[in-house]
Amino acid sequence: MKAVVFEKFQTFPSLTDIEKPTPGPGEVLLKVAGSGACHSDVALYKEFAEGDPGASAPPFVLGHEISGWIEEVGPSVDGFTKGDAYLVYGPIGCGHCKACSRGQDTYCENQASMPYLASGIGKNGGMAEYVVVPARNLVPLGDADPIEAAPLSDAGLTPYHAIKLSLPNLAGGGKYALVIGLGGLGLVAVQILKALTGATIIATDMKEDAMKAAEELGAVTVPGGADQVERIREIAGGRGADAVFDFVGATPTISTAHASVAVQGRITIVGIAGGTLEGWNFFTNPYEATITNTYWGTIEDLHEVAAMYRAGQIKPQIEKYTLDNALEAYEKLEAGKINGRAVIVPHAEI
């Protein structure tokens, strides 16, 4: 079968033929409906070097945002019907520590001894015609379109988890939420905030088309520039935002987040661009304002994201590509020419 394979560090992936996998005990074989191309994939093959913290050793098939139809089940697996559609919870922990027992494989206590981090991160992922995943990691989609849903397993789950933890900061009237970065995750975040809170949503980006998309979803937008923070704080009544979500994570966006947050506000750094917060001290930080980070989310969170999708509360903005054109999608992703999320569709004509 065809697959997009990360073969060597700091080397562009290849489209190649590999053997169709067979599910083992506790696993299922999915016929891939869709697999989202994420900036994290680019970091895996372009930025990391062998031995770097967070690096996953090649070779393996890319694609950690996966949806698909049940094709075959492995030994000791039942309760699944061939053809039913599911989202895949990507992270894979040890399965028996405290974090994994609550469905939070992202914070597995035995991660250092695991041979991989997730489907598509160290283990063969969804940029292929078929993929084997743990049966435990499947979230049902019902009659909802699995191709459109594919990015939700990261681009939906990650902002949902960050927003869910910040809901106390947005409870009540007169609250403001700030979304920095309007790519695949940021645009879904706007929709989640709209559905779960009554906050005024401020969104900022450098791309006019991304801000227009955010406006259509109900956000007030502010373009990047010299007066960016001033305009954000003006919209937020001079106080600043009660909850800030940075989906870039570069030093300039972290600085914008910190300059825009209100007293007792909360900043969540979601993007992994590797930036740092410069110039923090007791007097420059709004009193009791916190800064934290999150990583993906829990299996339970993904069930809730799928429920929001089925209810029509969130809808990823996607560009579809055939598996034969998957490398083109990664080229455009590197060049910043993807609006929303690129989804590779192995089994449908586009």
Buried (B, 14 or more C-beta within 10 A) or exposed (E): BBBBBBEEBEEBBEBBEBEBBEBEEBBBBBBBBBBBBBBBBBBBBBBBEEEEEEBBEBEBBBBBBBBBBBBBBBEEBEEBEEEBBBBBBBBBBBBEBEBBEEBBBBBBEEBEEBEBBBBBBBBBBBBBBBBBBBBBBBBEBEEBBBBBBBBBBBBBBBBBBBBBBBEEBBEEEEBBBBBBBBBBBBBBBBBBBBBBBEBBBBBBBBBEEBBEBBEEBBBBBBEBEEEBBEBBBEBBEEBBBBBBBBBBBBBBBBBBBBBBBBEEBBBBBBBBBEBEBEEEEEEEBBEEBBBEEBEBBBBBBBBBBBEBBBEEBBBBBBBBBBBEBBBEBBEBBBEEEBBBBBBBBBBEEE
